């Protein structure tokens, strides 16, 4: 049972990280933020946090 919960939590976190990364790409392409797009490509966590921040309205 614990293995299933761990696997589900890992999968959910991975999907949320991927979705945040996609949000980062979408926003950077539409806003023409080339430098930030490259930064997100080089440092994956930067892109994920930026994507999540857009969802939470921490920044645009």
Beta strands, then each sheet from edge to edge (+ up, - down):
end
